[in-house]
Amino acid sequence: MSGEKILIAGAGLGGALLAARLGMAGHDVEVFERRSDPRNTGLAEGKSINLAISTRGFHALAQIGLERRILDMAVPMRGRLMHDRQGGTVFQPYGTGKDHTIKSVSRGGLNLELIRRADEFPNVTFHFDQACTGCDPDRPAITLRGPSGQTRDAEGDVVVGADGAFSAVRRSLQRRAGFDYSQSYLRQSYKELTIPAAGDGGYRIDPDVLHIWPRGGFMLIALPNLDKSFTVTLFWPPEEYPGLDTGDVTGFFLEQFPDTVPLMPDLVQDFNDNPTGSLVTVRCDPWHHEGKVLLLGDACHAVVPFYGQGANAAFEDCTVLMDAVLEHPNDMAAAFRSYHLQRKSHVDVLADLAIENFQVMSEHVMSRRFLMRKKFDHLLELLFPAAYLPLYTMISFTRIPYGDAVRKAERQNRALGWVVGCIGIVAALSVLAVLL
Ligand SMILES: Cc1cc2nc3c(=O)[nH]c(=O)nc-3n(C[C@H](O)[C@H](O)[C@H](O)COP(=O)(O)OP(=O)(O)OC[C@H]3O[C@@H](n4cnc5c(N)ncnc54)[C@H](O)[C@@H]3O)c2cc1C
């Protein structure tokens, strides 16, 4: 790919990290972003919206020398703290090791660091306030609309669509025969709220855990920020609570999450001011066109946020893509095929896991059976570290491809079923032997 001109639509998490990787490797890169430059707008320093980054993400960040910097601005979370309606809590650790923590990081701050890092390379140029409105996959070229509405085309050797779940680059591929595409929405929407820092400047609740208020079909979660606030997200099905958007927000929270109301002095204002987000899963196939166009991150595999893996997966895309490019330096089509082949089935598995995990987080986490199983999983991991790894550990704290992790977990479950069955038979035979 050396010497070729690469155009990236989207300077979000995946696009900015890819620009840094390509810049490091000496490629000529131009990045076009719809939003304004966050270095000028100060948006990243404003309201904290955070996300959890784990092993896959930090591996990709280490490849551009940013791991330490991002760890310094992260708050580690060692497990989940579940809150019931009566104010009781139950803690469940994420893993068995000291390093088994997921890291809460400011989304804006992370994006800013990625842009700064990529911009250090003289061969990488960012263009902000440039919305990609379409792509001609055969040239390849993208059409861009500037702030005053004027349009222009930019032409390159490769176009990368890193422009998120509603990607304009992908939309252009969708019109071509043989391109499969589907999107599906959860019935839950989400709203971001805030628990501000306490009056003395400290945290109002435990900062080293991810807080969950599970209530079945809906839930509230809170992740800590470095500035001692928490980003709180309500996930709920609006059709079942049609009055909430227009009605008694405080009443709803007092009924469902009474202990959170004193923590959120701006609850009603935040609820009314902040947009309601939707939760979409996007699948498409293929993710590339003739070595000229490529999709990355949410543009080709948006997943719902319940496994905390969407950004991690977008970062991991960059790792796999750059390995594929190294392997096929003079054949872009082969590199893109290899990237697609290595990633597609695994992120399909992640999409299913993420949907299933909504039920885990909103319902199962409070059940005795779930908590016992987690303890048993961790005991087995401690006893047989080389043979047994819980699924959550494999997804969050290793780089085992998602599909392989699920297959290994299924094998472990089958083996465990056999062992438990055999113990049951031996116990039953022993009882019979005593009785007869
Ligand atoms: C509520 C919520 C919580 C989440 N929590 C987590 C979490 O804890 N951990 C995790 O790993 N993931 C999480 N995710 C998922 C994560 O946010 C995404 O998977 C990740 O941001 C994908 O990165 P991306 O670069 O593909 O897309 P994005 O980060 O969305 O970046 C796309 C960029 O393209 C720009 N753009 C869009 N359209 C155009 C256009 N036409 N022209 C030019 N630019 C354009 C956008 O402005 C944006 O900058 C969460 C998602 C949600 C909704």
The ligand as a Tripos MOL2 file, in Angstrom:
@<TRIPOS>MOLECULE
LIG
   53    58     1     0     0
SMALL
NO_CHARGES

@<TRIPOS>ATOM
      1 C1        -24.3770    4.0120   24.5520 C.3       1 LIG1
      2 C2        -23.1680    3.3370   23.9710 C.ar      1 LIG1
      3 C3        -22.1960    2.8510   24.8280 C.ar      1 LIG1
      4 C4        -21.0610    2.2090   24.3020 C.ar      1 LIG1
      5 N1        -20.1300    1.7130   25.1630 N.ar      1 LIG1
      6 C5        -19.0560    1.0500   24.6770 C.ar      1 LIG1
      7 C6        -18.0810    0.5070   25.5720 C.ar      1 LIG1
      8 O1        -18.1970    0.6190   26.7920 O.2       1 LIG1
      9 N2        -17.0120   -0.1360   25.0430 N.ar      1 LIG1
     10 C7        -16.8410   -0.2890   23.6900 C.ar      1 LIG1
     11 O2        -15.8500   -0.8820   23.2710 O.2       1 LIG1
     12 N3        -17.7640    0.2260   22.8290 N.ar      1 LIG1
     13 C8        -18.8450    0.8840   23.2770 C.ar      1 LIG1
     14 N4        -19.7660    1.3950   22.4060 N.ar      1 LIG1
     15 C9        -19.5820    1.2110   20.9570 C.3       1 LIG1
     16 C10       -18.6010    2.2390   20.3710 C.3       1 LIG1
     17 O3        -19.0420    3.5290   20.6510 O.3       1 LIG1
     18 C11       -18.4860    2.0540   18.8700 C.3       1 LIG1
     19 O4        -18.4040    0.7040   18.5300 O.3       1 LIG1
     20 C12       -17.2370    2.7800   18.3450 C.3       1 LIG1
     21 O5        -17.3500    4.1530   18.5730 O.3       1 LIG1
     22 C13       -17.0420    2.4700   16.8710 C.3       1 LIG1
     23 O6        -16.0020    3.2520   16.3480 O.3       1 LIG1
     24 P1        -16.0780    3.7440   14.8250 P.3       1 LIG1
     25 O7        -14.8500    4.5210   14.5800 O.co2     1 LIG1
     26 O8        -16.4210    2.6180   13.9440 O.co2     1 LIG1
     27 O9        -17.3530    4.7000   14.8110 O.3       1 LIG1
     28 P2        -17.5200    6.0980   15.5380 P.3       1 LIG1
     29 O10       -16.7100    6.1560   16.7660 O.co2     1 LIG1
     30 O11       -18.9960    6.3100   15.6140 O.co2     1 LIG1
     31 O12       -16.8840    7.1370   14.5380 O.3       1 LIG1
     32 C14       -17.4640    7.4760   13.3030 C.3       1 LIG1
     33 C15       -16.9730    8.8590   12.9250 C.3       1 LIG1
     34 O13       -17.3980    9.1490   11.6160 O.3       1 LIG1
     35 C16       -17.9580   10.4410   11.5910 C.3       1 LIG1
     36 N5        -18.9270   10.4510   10.4970 N.ar      1 LIG1
     37 C17       -20.1590    9.8890   10.4690 C.ar      1 LIG1
     38 N6        -20.7240   10.0670    9.2720 N.ar      1 LIG1
     39 C18       -19.8350   10.7640    8.5270 C.ar      1 LIG1
     40 C19       -19.8540   11.2450    7.2120 C.ar      1 LIG1
     41 N7        -20.9050   11.0660    6.4190 N.pl3     1 LIG1
     42 N8        -18.7570   11.8940    6.7570 N.ar      1 LIG1
     43 C20       -17.6610   12.1060    7.5610 C.ar      1 LIG1
     44 N9        -17.6160   11.6690    8.8300 N.ar      1 LIG1
     45 C21       -18.6790   10.9970    9.3090 C.ar      1 LIG1
     46 C22       -18.5610   10.6330   12.9440 C.3       1 LIG1
     47 O14       -18.7350   12.0090   13.2480 O.3       1 LIG1
     48 C23       -17.5290    9.9530   13.8230 C.3       1 LIG1
     49 O15       -16.4950   10.8210   14.1830 O.3       1 LIG1
     50 C24       -20.9040    2.0600   22.9030 C.ar      1 LIG1
     51 C25       -21.8780    2.5600   22.0430 C.ar      1 LIG1
     52 C26       -23.0030    3.1910   22.5650 C.ar      1 LIG1
     53 C27       -24.0580    3.6970   21.6220 C.3       1 LIG1
@<TRIPOS>BOND
     1     1     2 1
     2     2     3 ar
     3     2    52 ar
     4     3     4 ar
     5     4     5 ar
     6     4    50 ar
     7     5     6 ar
     8     6     7 ar
     9     6    13 1
    10     7     8 2
    11     7     9 ar
    12     9    10 ar
    13    10    11 2
    14    10    12 ar
    15    12    13 ar
    16    13    14 ar
    17    14    15 1
    18    14    50 ar
    19    15    16 1
    20    16    17 1
    21    16    18 1
    22    18    19 1
    23    18    20 1
    24    20    21 1
    25    20    22 1
    26    22    23 1
    27    23    24 1
    28    24    25 2
    29    24    26 1
    30    24    27 1
    31    27    28 1
    32    28    29 2
    33    28    30 1
    34    28    31 1
    35    31    32 1
    36    32    33 1
    37    33    34 1
    38    33    48 1
    39    34    35 1
    40    35    36 1
    41    35    46 1
    42    36    37 ar
    43    36    45 ar
    44    37    38 ar
    45    38    39 ar
    46    39    40 ar
    47    39    45 ar
    48    40    41 1
    49    40    42 ar
    50    42    43 ar
    51    43    44 ar
    52    44    45 ar
    53    46    47 1
    54    46    48 1
    55    48    49 1
    56    50    51 ar
    57    51    52 ar
    58    52    53 1
@<TRIPOS>SUBSTRUCTURE
     1 LIG1         1 GROUP 0 **** ****
